[in-house]
Amino acid sequence: MADEDERFDGMLLSIAQQLQTSNIENLLDVFYGFLRRKTDFFSQGKDVAKEKILERFQVQWAKVQKKYEEKQRIEAEENAAREARKKKQDEEPKIMEIEEDDDVPTPKGEEISKPDEDEDEEDESAKGKLKPNAGNGANLENYSWTQTLQDVDVRVPLIKSGKLRSKEVTVDISRQGLKVGIKGKPLVIDGALCKLVQPDECTWLIEDGTTIVLSMLKVNQMEWWNKLIDTDPEINTKKVQPENSRLEDLDGDTRSMVEKMMFDQRQKQMGKPTSDEQKKLDILEKFKAQHPEMDFSNVKMQ
């Protein structure tokens, strides 16, 4: 049976619901009772039956441990990345041009993202899309955003001088929505996020008394966002540049896994086979070369 075989989940859930109890021992009694009444499992003797039960338990427990360790590793990497970004933000000077009007300020010190003109003419899907900024996001007229595979950071300057207090601003982060602005004034951001985030893992703060800085954790941490809000212009995700410094900090196995994941993501965006799909194609081509007498016209790769 495959590692994540869920074929019998519906049947087992139905049994658990019929038992009308949250006690797992009752479900185990049903299972072992079936083995006792309908199979020869227990006829092998107590020691053999016990050994087989413990053996399967150890297999499942190893999977639980592996999943837990993977979760801990990802959380540790995310925490380290957040600390590095926060340290970088604290060290960098924040440039804000002061003007005399009271309009919402535009992020200064950052060039507004422009349509990417470097794409080959044959790539129709990239035409009109913005070139990503240095943080793999976009610098828009009233705010800017950056991203990693795990999270999205947004900077929204609200005033050009003075000092905002938290009770004077509106910040509302939902699973697929974002609102940011000053209370009593039109919101600077008010729309649906292009992808889902985890609201309980999102944070925000007021930087220098003028700018709202948000950090949002993605639900799907295996894809790049092509925009922040649904109505925003799209960026060309083919031009996204992962943080090399972070890759260099990973151990060999983890780095290989991340690089493979990013390669497969780029391949999917270009409509090309992933690394696993390419291996299957290579095997098929080799087999076809060895058996020219066979007809492969109806073969489809799964």
Buried (B, 14 or more C-beta within 10 A) or exposed (E): EEEEEEEEEEEEEEBBEEBEEEEEEEBEEBEBEEEEEEEEBEEEEEEEBEEEEEEEEEEEEEEEEEEEEEEEEEEEBBEEBBEBBBEEEEEEEBEBEEEEEEEBBBBEEBEEBEEBEEBEEEEEEBEEBBBBBEBBBBBBEBBBBBBBBBBBBBBBBBBBEEEBEEEEBBBEBEEBBBBBBBEEEEBBBBBEBBBEBBBEBBEBEBBEEBBBBBBBBBEEBEBBBBBBBEEBBBBBBBBBEBBEEBEEBBEEEBBEEBBEBBEBBBBEBEEEBBEEBEEEEEEEEEEEEEEEEEEEEEEEEE
